Amino acid sequence: MEDDYAAAYLPMDIMYKIPGHISDPTSLARVASSCKFWRDLIKDPTFLGRLSRRHRDHGFTPSLLLGFFYQDNERTSLDLLKYQIDKTRCLAPSFVRISELSQFVGSKSACNAIKPLSLETFIPGLGASLNFYKPVASQDNFLVLRRLSKDANGHMNDELCVCNPLTGETFEIPSHLYVPPDHYVLFVTKEVDIDGRISHSFQLSGIFWMKKAKRFISVCCSSKTGRWMISYEFPELMPGHYLVSSSAAASGSVIHWLCGTLEQMSLTHVATLHIENMGLSYLELPPEANHVKIPVLANSADGGILLLFVQGLQMSLWKHISMLGSGSSSWVLSERIDLRSSLPKQVAALGIRAKVRLEMFRGKSGAVVLRVVGEGLFMFSLDDRSMRKIDSASVTKKYFLCPYEID
């Protein structure tokens, strides 16, 4: 298009409304680069203010999720033997792009024809240096890789690497002397220097959950200091409760877990661990979530808490909202979604007998990973209700998926 104002064939009031229906940053950037009219309209502070408010209200941005890193654990003993002899074979994590996941439509789904990319595609020269590493956490462009190894005494140790696939950077993480933690969580902070340049620093936290004592222990390594430090505060989960460790969601130096009562064996609260002071706080779940299959937690774009669960073939999305200035808060049902039109027809026909399990939920992009028993893994978008099948045999059968969202 020509870079002038002569291309408008629609009434101006309609032209001004068009960008307001586009929430995806990538699409807006493309529109802004097409001509001066759109560029000036999108750069207007009033428009940007409305867009920011819309995203803070848990508006999902699908383009933030670029894809999934995973490691295929399905290796035969001959493969392992070959690894010991020939370390040039690269078994570094692979990457499957969202744009290459086949669109699932009705009862048919095409096969993903393009071969997944190796991590070495992003960071040349890695070769066998990341053999057998698993992607265990990601946050705002950064990816954490982990490999378990044994020392001379037979003790298990962690080997860690943090990298940025978008920039090709790798960061050395020193070995620590602790037993391997139950979770690794990554926190990324944006920093602006006096010249206005933006840089990122990160903190990698290892969380130990002592089941018998019901206490948390945390060790942290900062990209600024390059060394591990242990916290000497060991908060205890409130009496009579248990922790659902698979439900962790982390953002802004806090980690959220689901927890419930041992007496009733039902979920009752969100337990939040504040890494900076190792304090614990609790938030009651909405009553509707107490007796459902394990829900999943996520952080919204504004730092709030999102709760997602499935009952039959109905998906419910809840958001926790804090009332500014009042000190009160509440859960609000954002929406209910009928999955029958999105799932394979043979699954939808089973109704309440269908087995659909929540695997992952990303609150910024609105991507949900579902495991449909007998059908494999699917990615469902809360933004446009599209369903895509993750049908790589390596991912579906033996997978270690790690969603990769950019900031």
C-alpha positions as a Markdown table, in Angstrom:
| # | Residue | x | y | z |
|---|---|---|---|---|
| 1 | Met | 0.0 | 0.0 | 0.0 |
| 2 | Glu | 1.1 | 3.5 | -0.6 |
| 3 | Asp | 2.3 | 5.5 | 2.4 |
| 4 | Asp | -0.4 | 8.2 | 2.3 |
| 5 | Tyr | -3.9 | 8.8 | 3.4 |
| 6 | Ala | -5.5 | 8.2 | 0.0 |
| 7 | Ala | -6.4 | 4.5 | 0.5 |
| 8 | Ala | -9.5 | 5.0 | 2.6 |
| 9 | Tyr | -12.7 | 3.7 | 0.8 |
| 10 | Leu | -14.7 | 3.2 | 4.0 |
| 11 | Pro | -16.4 | 5.8 | 6.2 |
| 12 | Met | -13.9 | 7.3 | 8.6 |
| 13 | Asp | -15.9 | 6.3 | 11.7 |
| 14 | Ile | -15.6 | 2.6 | 10.6 |
| 15 | Met | -11.9 | 3.0 | 9.7 |
| 16 | Tyr | -11.2 | 4.2 | 13.2 |
| 17 | Lys | -13.0 | 1.2 | 14.7 |
| 18 | Ile | -11.2 | -1.5 | 12.8 |
| 19 | Pro | -8.0 | -1.7 | 14.9 |
| 20 | Gly | -10.1 | -1.9 | 18.0 |
| 21 | His | -11.2 | -5.4 | 16.9 |
| 22 | Ile | -7.6 | -6.6 | 16.6 |
| 23 | Ser | -6.0 | -7.7 | 19.9 |
| 24 | Asp | -3.0 | -9.7 | 18.5 |
| 25 | Pro | 0.2 | -7.6 | 18.7 |
| 26 | Thr | 1.7 | -9.3 | 15.6 |
| 27 | Ser | -1.3 | -8.4 | 13.5 |
| 28 | Leu | -1.4 | -4.8 | 14.8 |
| 29 | Ala | 2.3 | -4.4 | 14.0 |
| 30 | Arg | 1.7 | -5.6 | 10.4 |
| 31 | Val | -1.2 | -3.3 | 10.0 |
| 32 | Ala | 0.8 | -0.3 | 11.3 |
| 33 | Ser | 3.6 | -1.0 | 8.8 |
| 34 | Ser | 1.2 | -1.0 | 5.8 |
| 35 | Cys | 0.6 | 2.7 | 5.6 |
| 36 | Lys | 0.8 | 6.0 | 7.4 |
| 37 | Phe | -2.9 | 6.2 | 8.2 |
| 38 | Trp | -2.9 | 3.0 | 10.2 |
| 39 | Arg | 0.5 | 3.7 | 11.8 |
| 40 | Asp | -0.7 | 7.0 | 13.2 |
| 41 | Leu | -4.0 | 5.6 | 14.4 |
| 42 | Ile | -2.3 | 2.6 | 16.2 |
| 43 | Lys | 0.4 | 4.8 | 17.7 |
| 44 | Asp | -2.2 | 7.1 | 19.2 |
| 45 | Pro | -1.9 | 7.1 | 23.0 |
| 46 | Thr | -5.7 | 6.8 | 23.4 |
| 47 | Phe | -5.8 | 3.6 | 21.3 |
| 48 | Leu | -2.8 | 2.1 | 23.1 |
| 49 | Gly | -4.4 | 2.9 | 26.4 |
| 50 | Arg | -7.6 | 1.0 | 25.5 |
| 51 | Leu | -5.5 | -1.9 | 24.2 |
| 52 | Ser | -3.5 | -2.1 | 27.4 |
| 53 | Arg | -6.7 | -2.1 | 29.5 |
| 54 | Arg | -8.2 | -4.8 | 27.4 |
| 55 | His | -5.2 | -7.1 | 27.8 |
| 56 | Arg | -5.1 | -6.5 | 31.6 |
| 57 | Asp | -8.7 | -7.8 | 31.7 |
| 58 | His | -7.3 | -11.3 | 31.0 |
| 59 | Gly | -7.4 | -10.6 | 27.2 |
| 60 | Phe | -5.5 | -13.5 | 25.7 |
| 61 | Thr | -2.7 | -12.9 | 23.1 |
| 62 | Pro | -2.3 | -16.2 | 21.2 |
| 63 | Ser | 0.8 | -15.0 | 19.3 |
| 64 | Leu | 2.8 | -14.9 | 22.6 |
| 65 | Leu | 3.0 | -18.7 | 22.5 |
| 66 | Leu | 5.5 | -19.6 | 19.8 |
| 67 | Gly | 5.4 | -23.3 | 20.4 |
| 68 | Phe | 6.5 | -26.2 | 22.7 |
| 69 | Phe | 10.0 | -27.4 | 23.6 |
| 70 | Tyr | 10.0 | -31.1 | 24.4 |
| 71 | Gln | 12.3 | -34.1 | 24.8 |
| 72 | Asp | 11.6 | -37.5 | 23.4 |
| 73 | Asn | 12.3 | -39.9 | 26.2 |
| 74 | Glu | 11.6 | -43.0 | 24.0 |
| 75 | Arg | 15.2 | -44.2 | 23.6 |
| 76 | Thr | 16.2 | -47.9 | 23.3 |
| 77 | Ser | 19.2 | -49.4 | 25.1 |
| 78 | Leu | 21.1 | -49.4 | 21.8 |
| 79 | Asp | 20.6 | -45.6 | 21.6 |
| 80 | Leu | 21.9 | -45.2 | 25.1 |
| 81 | Leu | 24.9 | -47.3 | 24.3 |
| 82 | Lys | 25.6 | -45.3 | 21.2 |
| 83 | Tyr | 25.4 | -42.1 | 23.3 |
| 84 | Gln | 28.2 | -43.5 | 25.5 |
| 85 | Ile | 30.3 | -44.3 | 22.4 |
| 86 | Asp | 29.4 | -41.4 | 20.0 |
| 87 | Lys | 28.6 | -38.2 | 21.7 |
| 88 | Thr | 28.2 | -36.3 | 18.4 |
| 89 | Arg | 24.6 | -37.5 | 18.2 |
| 90 | Cys | 22.4 | -34.5 | 19.2 |
| 91 | Leu | 19.6 | -35.4 | 21.6 |
| 92 | Ala | 19.0 | -31.8 | 22.6 |
| 93 | Pro | 15.3 | -30.8 | 23.1 |
| 94 | Ser | 13.2 | -30.3 | 20.0 |
| 95 | Phe | 10.8 | -27.5 | 19.2 |
| 96 | Val | 7.4 | -27.8 | 17.6 |
| 97 | Arg | 5.9 | -24.5 | 16.3 |
| 98 | Ile | 2.3 | -23.5 | 16.9 |
| 99 | Ser | 2.0 | -22.5 | 13.2 |
| 100 | Glu | 2.8 | -26.1 | 12.2 |
| 101 | Leu | 0.3 | -27.8 | 14.4 |
| 102 | Ser | -2.5 | -29.3 | 12.2 |
| 103 | Gln | -5.8 | -27.6 | 12.5 |
| 104 | Phe | -8.5 | -29.9 | 13.9 |
| 105 | Val | -11.8 | -29.4 | 12.1 |
| 106 | Gly | -14.8 | -31.6 | 12.8 |
| 107 | Ser | -14.0 | -35.2 | 12.7 |
| 108 | Lys | -10.8 | -34.8 | 10.6 |
| 109 | Ser | -7.3 | -33.6 | 11.4 |
| 110 | Ala | -4.3 | -33.3 | 9.0 |
| 111 | Cys | -1.0 | -34.7 | 10.0 |
| 112 | Asn | 1.9 | -32.4 | 10.9 |
| 113 | Ala | 4.2 | -32.8 | 8.0 |
| 114 | Ile | 7.1 | -30.6 | 9.1 |
| 115 | Lys | 9.8 | -32.1 | 11.2 |
| 116 | Pro | 10.3 | -30.5 | 14.6 |
| 117 | Leu | 13.3 | -28.2 | 15.0 |
| 118 | Ser | 16.3 | -29.0 | 17.3 |
| 119 | Leu | 17.4 | -26.5 | 19.9 |
| 120 | Glu | 20.7 | -26.3 | 17.9 |
| 121 | Thr | 18.7 | -24.6 | 15.2 |
| 122 | Phe | 18.3 | -21.6 | 17.5 |
| 123 | Ile | 21.7 | -21.8 | 19.2 |
| 124 | Pro | 24.3 | -23.1 | 16.8 |
| 125 | Gly | 27.3 | -25.1 | 18.1 |
| 126 | Leu | 25.4 | -26.8 | 21.0 |
| 127 | Gly | 25.8 | -30.2 | 19.4 |
| 128 | Ala | 26.0 | -33.0 | 22.0 |
| 129 | Ser | 26.5 | -30.5 | 24.9 |
| 130 | Leu | 22.7 | -30.7 | 25.7 |
| 131 | Asn | 22.2 | -34.4 | 25.2 |
| 132 | Phe | 19.5 | -35.7 | 27.4 |
| 133 | Tyr | 18.5 | -32.3 | 28.8 |
| 134 | Lys | 14.8 | -31.8 | 29.5 |
| 135 | Pro | 13.0 | -28.4 | 29.2 |
| 136 | Val | 11.6 | -27.8 | 32.7 |
| 137 | Ala | 10.5 | -24.1 | 32.8 |
| 138 | Ser | 10.2 | -21.1 | 30.7 |
| 139 | Gln | 9.4 | -17.4 | 31.2 |
| 140 | Asp | 9.5 | -14.4 | 28.9 |
| 141 | Asn | 11.9 | -15.8 | 26.3 |
| 142 | Phe | 14.1 | -17.8 | 28.7 |
| 143 | Leu | 14.2 | -21.6 | 28.8 |
| 144 | Val | 15.5 | -23.8 | 31.6 |
| 145 | Leu | 17.1 | -27.1 | 30.7 |
| 146 | Arg | 17.8 | -29.9 | 33.2 |
| 147 | Arg | 19.8 | -33.1 | 33.2 |
| 148 | Leu | 20.1 | -35.6 | 36.0 |
| 149 | Ser | 23.5 | -37.3 | 36.5 |
| 150 | Lys | 25.2 | -39.4 | 39.1 |
| 151 | Asp | 28.5 | -38.6 | 40.8 |
| 152 | Ala | 31.3 | -41.1 | 41.7 |
| 153 | Asn | 29.4 | -42.0 | 44.9 |
| 154 | Gly | 26.1 | -42.7 | 43.1 |
| 155 | His | 24.4 | -39.6 | 44.3 |
| 156 | Met | 22.0 | -37.8 | 41.9 |
| 157 | Asn | 23.0 | -34.3 | 40.8 |
| 158 | Asp | 21.4 | -31.6 | 38.7 |
| 159 | Glu | 23.1 | -30.1 | 35.6 |
| 160 | Leu | 21.3 | -26.9 | 34.6 |
| 161 | Cys | 21.4 | -24.5 | 31.7 |
| 162 | Val | 19.4 | -21.3 | 31.0 |
| 163 | Cys | 19.2 | -20.1 | 27.4 |
| 164 | Asn | 17.3 | -17.6 | 25.3 |
| 165 | Pro | 16.5 | -19.3 | 22.0 |
| 166 | Leu | 15.4 | -16.0 | 20.4 |
| 167 | Thr | 18.8 | -14.3 | 21.0 |
| 168 | Gly | 21.0 | -17.4 | 21.0 |
| 169 | Glu | 22.4 | -16.6 | 24.4 |
| 170 | Thr | 23.3 | -19.3 | 27.0 |
| 171 | Phe | 23.9 | -18.7 | 30.7 |
| 172 | Glu | 26.1 | -20.9 | 32.8 |
| 173 | Ile | 24.4 | -22.1 | 36.0 |
| 174 | Pro | 26.8 | -23.5 | 38.6 |
| 175 | Ser | 26.2 | -26.9 | 40.2 |
| 176 | His | 24.6 | -26.9 | 43.6 |
| 177 | Leu | 25.3 | -29.3 | 46.4 |
| 178 | Tyr | 21.6 | -30.0 | 47.2 |
| 179 | Val | 19.6 | -33.0 | 46.2 |
| 180 | Pro | 17.5 | -32.4 | 43.1 |
| 181 | Pro | 14.5 | -30.1 | 43.9 |
| 182 | Asp | 10.9 | -31.1 | 43.2 |
| 183 | His | 10.4 | -27.9 | 41.0 |
| 184 | Tyr | 12.4 | -25.4 | 39.2 |
| 185 | Val | 10.8 | -22.0 | 38.7 |
| 186 | Leu | 12.1 | -19.1 | 36.6 |
| 187 | Phe | 11.4 | -15.4 | 37.4 |
| 188 | Val | 12.4 | -12.7 | 34.8 |
| 189 | Thr | 12.6 | -9.0 | 35.6 |
| 190 | Lys | 12.8 | -6.2 | 33.1 |
| 191 | Glu | 15.3 | -3.4 | 33.9 |
| 192 | Val | 15.8 | 0.0 | 32.2 |
| 193 | Asp | 19.2 | 1.7 | 32.5 |
| 194 | Ile | 19.8 | 5.5 | 32.5 |
| 195 | Asp | 20.0 | 5.4 | 28.6 |
| 196 | Gly | 16.6 | 3.9 | 28.4 |
| 197 | Arg | 17.9 | 0.5 | 27.2 |
| 198 | Ile | 15.9 | -2.6 | 28.4 |
| 199 | Ser | 17.7 | -5.6 | 29.8 |
| 200 | His | 16.5 | -8.8 | 31.5 |
| 201 | Ser | 17.7 | -10.5 | 34.6 |
| 202 | Phe | 16.4 | -13.8 | 36.0 |
| 203 | Gln | 16.3 | -15.8 | 39.1 |
| 204 | Leu | 16.1 | -19.6 | 39.0 |
| 205 | Ser | 14.5 | -21.0 | 42.1 |
| 206 | Gly | 14.5 | -24.7 | 43.2 |
| 207 | Ile | 11.7 | -25.6 | 45.4 |
| 208 | Phe | 11.8 | -28.6 | 47.8 |
| 209 | Trp | 8.5 | -30.0 | 49.2 |
| 210 | Met | 9.1 | -31.9 | 52.4 |
| 211 | Lys | 6.0 | -34.1 | 52.4 |
| 212 | Lys | 6.4 | -35.5 | 56.0 |
| 213 | Ala | 7.2 | -32.1 | 57.6 |
| 214 | Lys | 4.9 | -30.3 | 55.1 |
| 215 | Arg | 7.4 | -27.5 | 54.7 |
| 216 | Phe | 8.9 | -25.7 | 51.8 |
| 217 | Ile | 12.6 | -25.1 | 51.2 |
| 218 | Ser | 13.9 | -22.8 | 48.5 |
| 219 | Val | 17.3 | -22.3 | 46.8 |
| 220 | Cys | 17.9 | -19.5 | 44.4 |
| 221 | Cys | 20.5 | -18.6 | 41.7 |
| 222 | Ser | 20.5 | -15.1 | 40.3 |
| 223 | Ser | 21.9 | -14.2 | 36.9 |
| 224 | Lys | 23.5 | -11.2 | 38.6 |
| 225 | Thr | 25.3 | -13.0 | 41.3 |
| 226 | Gly | 25.9 | -16.4 | 39.6 |
| 227 | Arg | 25.7 | -18.4 | 42.8 |
| 228 | Trp | 23.2 | -20.4 | 44.8 |
| 229 | Met | 21.7 | -19.2 | 48.0 |
| 230 | Ile | 19.4 | -21.1 | 50.4 |
| 231 | Ser | 16.6 | -19.5 | 52.3 |
| 232 | Tyr | 16.6 | -20.1 | 56.0 |
| 233 | Glu | 12.8 | -19.7 | 56.3 |
| 234 | Phe | 10.9 | -23.0 | 56.0 |
| 235 | Pro | 7.1 | -22.2 | 55.8 |
| 236 | Glu | 4.7 | -24.9 | 56.8 |
| 237 | Leu | 1.5 | -25.7 | 55.0 |
| 238 | Met | -1.5 | -25.2 | 57.2 |
| 239 | Pro | -2.5 | -28.2 | 59.3 |
| 240 | Gly | -4.7 | -30.9 | 57.8 |
| 241 | His | -3.9 | -30.0 | 54.2 |
| 242 | Tyr | -2.1 | -31.6 | 51.3 |
| 243 | Leu | -0.4 | -30.0 | 48.3 |
| 244 | Val | -1.1 | -30.7 | 44.6 |
| 245 | Ser | 2.4 | -30.2 | 43.3 |
| 246 | Ser | 1.4 | -30.5 | 39.6 |
| 247 | Ser | -0.7 | -27.4 | 39.7 |
| 248 | Ala | 2.1 | -24.8 | 40.2 |
| 249 | Ala | 1.9 | -21.5 | 38.4 |
| 250 | Ala | 4.6 | -18.9 | 38.9 |
| 251 | Ser | 4.9 | -15.2 | 38.1 |
| 252 | Gly | 6.2 | -12.0 | 39.8 |
| 253 | Ser | 8.2 | -13.9 | 42.5 |
| 254 | Val | 5.3 | -15.9 | 43.7 |
| 255 | Ile | 4.3 | -19.5 | 43.1 |
| 256 | His | 0.7 | -20.8 | 43.4 |
| 257 | Trp | -0.3 | -24.3 | 44.2 |
| 258 | Leu | -3.7 | -26.0 | 44.7 |
| 259 | Cys | -4.2 | -27.6 | 48.1 |
| 260 | Gly | -7.0 | -29.4 | 49.9 |
| 261 | Thr | -8.0 | -31.0 | 53.2 |
| 262 | Leu | -7.0 | -34.5 | 54.1 |
| 263 | Glu | -10.2 | -35.0 | 56.0 |
| 264 | Gln | -12.5 | -34.5 | 53.0 |
| 265 | Met | -9.9 | -35.2 | 50.3 |
| 266 | Ser | -11.1 | -32.2 | 48.3 |
| 267 | Leu | -9.5 | -29.1 | 47.0 |
| 268 | Thr | -10.2 | -26.0 | 49.1 |
| 269 | His | -7.5 | -23.3 | 48.6 |
| 270 | Val | -4.8 | -21.8 | 46.5 |
| 271 | Ala | -1.5 | -21.7 | 48.5 |
| 272 | Thr | 0.8 | -18.9 | 47.4 |
| 273 | Leu | 4.5 | -19.0 | 48.3 |
| 274 | His | 6.2 | -15.6 | 48.2 |
| 275 | Ile | 9.9 | -16.3 | 47.3 |
| 276 | Glu | 11.3 | -13.0 | 48.6 |
| 277 | Asn | 10.3 | -13.6 | 52.2 |
| 278 | Met | 9.2 | -17.3 | 52.0 |
| 279 | Gly | 5.8 | -16.3 | 53.3 |
| 280 | Leu | 2.7 | -18.4 | 52.7 |
| 281 | Ser | -0.8 | -17.0 | 52.0 |
| 282 | Tyr | -4.0 | -18.7 | 51.2 |
| 283 | Leu | -7.0 | -18.1 | 49.0 |
| 284 | Glu | -10.2 | -20.1 | 49.1 |
| 285 | Leu | -11.3 | -21.7 | 45.9 |
| 286 | Pro | -14.8 | -21.1 | 44.5 |
| 287 | Pro | -17.2 | -23.8 | 45.8 |
| 288 | Glu | -17.7 | -25.1 | 42.2 |
| 289 | Ala | -14.0 | -26.2 | 42.1 |
| 290 | Asn | -14.0 | -28.3 | 45.3 |
| 291 | His | -15.2 | -31.6 | 43.8 |
| 292 | Val | -14.0 | -31.6 | 40.2 |
| 293 | Lys | -11.0 | -33.3 | 38.6 |
| 294 | Ile | -7.7 | -31.5 | 39.3 |
| 295 | Pro | -8.0 | -28.0 | 37.9 |
| 296 | Val | -5.1 | -26.0 | 36.6 |
| 297 | Leu | -3.8 | -22.6 | 37.6 |
| 298 | Ala | -2.3 | -19.8 | 35.5 |
| 299 | Asn | -1.3 | -16.2 | 35.9 |
| 300 | Ser | -3.3 | -13.6 | 33.8 |
| 301 | Ala | -1.7 | -10.8 | 31.9 |
| 302 | Asp | -2.3 | -8.4 | 34.8 |
| 303 | Gly | -0.6 | -10.8 | 37.4 |
| 304 | Gly | -3.9 | -12.2 | 38.7 |
| 305 | Ile | -4.8 | -15.8 | 39.2 |
| 306 | Leu | -6.8 | -17.9 | 36.7 |
| 307 | Leu | -8.4 | -21.2 | 37.4 |
| 308 | Leu | -9.6 | -23.6 | 34.8 |
| 309 | Phe | -11.3 | -27.0 | 35.1 |
| 310 | Val | -13.4 | -29.5 | 33.1 |
| 311 | Gln | -16.6 | -31.2 | 34.1 |
| 312 | Gly | -17.7 | -33.6 | 31.5 |
| 313 | Leu | -17.2 | -31.7 | 28.3 |
| 314 | Gln | -17.8 | -28.3 | 29.9 |
| 315 | Met | -14.8 | -26.1 | 30.6 |
| 316 | Ser | -15.1 | -23.3 | 33.2 |
| 317 | Leu | -12.7 | -20.4 | 33.5 |
| 318 | Trp | -12.6 | -18.4 | 36.7 |
| 319 | Lys | -10.6 | -15.3 | 37.6 |
| 320 | His | -9.7 | -14.0 | 41.0 |
| 321 | Ile | -10.3 | -10.2 | 41.3 |
| 322 | Ser | -9.0 | -8.0 | 44.0 |
| 323 | Met | -11.1 | -4.9 | 44.9 |
| 324 | Leu | -8.8 | -1.9 | 44.9 |
| 325 | Gly | -9.0 | 0.1 | 48.1 |
| 326 | Ser | -11.4 | -2.3 | 49.8 |
| 327 | Gly | -9.0 | -5.1 | 50.8 |
| 328 | Ser | -11.6 | -7.7 | 49.6 |
| 329 | Ser | -11.4 | -10.1 | 46.7 |
| 330 | Ser | -13.6 | -12.7 | 45.0 |
| 331 | Trp | -13.7 | -15.3 | 42.2 |
| 332 | Val | -15.6 | -14.4 | 39.1 |
| 333 | Leu | -16.8 | -16.9 | 36.5 |
| 334 | Ser | -15.5 | -15.6 | 33.3 |
| 335 | Glu | -17.0 | -18.1 | 30.9 |
| 336 | Arg | -18.2 | -21.6 | 30.3 |
| 337 | Ile | -17.1 | -23.4 | 27.1 |
| 338 | Asp | -18.8 | -26.3 | 25.5 |
| 339 | Leu | -16.0 | -28.5 | 24.0 |
| 340 | Arg | -18.3 | -30.8 | 22.1 |
| 341 | Ser | -18.0 | -28.9 | 18.8 |
| 342 | Ser | -14.2 | -28.8 | 19.1 |
| 343 | Leu | -13.3 | -32.4 | 20.0 |
| 344 | Pro | -13.4 | -35.5 | 17.7 |
| 345 | Lys | -16.9 | -36.6 | 17.1 |
| 346 | Gln | -16.4 | -40.0 | 18.6 |
| 347 | Val | -15.2 | -38.4 | 21.8 |
| 348 | Ala | -18.1 | -35.9 | 21.9 |
| 349 | Ala | -20.6 | -38.7 | 21.4 |
| 350 | Leu | -19.4 | -40.3 | 24.7 |
| 351 | Gly | -20.7 | -37.3 | 26.7 |
| 352 | Ile | -20.0 | -37.6 | 30.4 |
| 353 | Arg | -18.1 | -40.9 | 29.7 |
| 354 | Ala | -15.4 | -39.0 | 27.6 |
| 355 | Lys | -12.1 | -38.7 | 29.3 |
| 356 | Val | -10.6 | -35.2 | 28.7 |
| 357 | Arg | -7.8 | -34.1 | 31.1 |
| 358 | Leu | -6.2 | -30.8 | 31.5 |
| 359 | Glu | -2.5 | -30.9 | 31.1 |
| 360 | Met | -1.3 | -27.2 | 30.9 |
| 361 | Phe | -2.7 | -23.7 | 30.8 |
| 362 | Arg | -0.9 | -20.5 | 29.8 |
| 363 | Gly | -2.7 | -17.4 | 31.1 |
| 364 | Lys | -1.1 | -14.8 | 28.7 |
| 365 | Ser | -1.7 | -16.6 | 25.4 |
| 366 | Gly | -4.8 | -18.5 | 26.5 |
| 367 | Ala | -3.5 | -21.8 | 25.3 |
| 368 | Val | -4.8 | -25.0 | 27.0 |
| 369 | Val | -3.2 | -28.4 | 26.4 |
| 370 | Leu | -5.7 | -31.2 | 26.7 |
| 371 | Arg | -5.1 | -35.0 | 26.8 |
| 372 | Val | -8.0 | -36.8 | 25.2 |
| 373 | Val | -7.8 | -40.5 | 26.2 |
| 374 | Gly | -7.5 | -42.6 | 23.1 |
| 375 | Glu | -6.9 | -39.6 | 20.8 |
| 376 | Gly | -3.7 | -37.9 | 22.1 |
| 377 | Leu | -2.7 | -34.3 | 22.9 |
| 378 | Phe | -4.6 | -31.2 | 21.6 |
| 379 | Met | -4.0 | -27.5 | 22.0 |
| 380 | Phe | -7.2 | -25.5 | 22.6 |
| 381 | Ser | -7.2 | -21.7 | 22.2 |
| 382 | Leu | -9.4 | -19.7 | 24.6 |
| 383 | Asp | -9.1 | -16.7 | 22.4 |
| 384 | Asp | -10.6 | -18.1 | 19.1 |
| 385 | Arg | -11.8 | -21.5 | 20.2 |
| 386 | Ser | -9.6 | -23.3 | 17.7 |
| 387 | Met | -8.4 | -26.8 | 18.4 |
| 388 | Arg | -5.0 | -28.1 | 17.1 |
| 389 | Lys | -3.6 | -31.6 | 17.4 |
| 390 | Ile | -0.1 | -32.2 | 18.7 |
| 391 | Asp | 0.2 | -35.4 | 16.8 |
| 392 | Ser | 3.9 | -36.0 | 16.7 |
| 393 | Ala | 4.5 | -39.6 | 18.0 |
| 394 | Ser | 7.5 | -38.5 | 20.0 |
| 395 | Val | 5.5 | -35.8 | 21.8 |
| 396 | Thr | 2.3 | -37.8 | 22.3 |
| 397 | Lys | 3.7 | -41.1 | 23.5 |
| 398 | Lys | 6.7 | -40.0 | 25.6 |
| 399 | Tyr | 6.7 | -36.3 | 26.1 |
| 400 | Phe | 8.1 | -33.6 | 28.3 |
| 401 | Leu | 6.3 | -30.5 | 27.0 |
| 402 | Cys | 7.3 | -27.0 | 28.0 |
| 403 | Pro | 5.3 | -24.1 | 26.5 |
| 404 | Tyr | 7.5 | -21.3 | 25.2 |
| 405 | Glu | 5.9 | -17.9 | 25.6 |
| 406 | Ile | 7.6 | -14.6 | 24.7 |
| 407 | Asp | 7.2 | -11.4 | 26.7 |
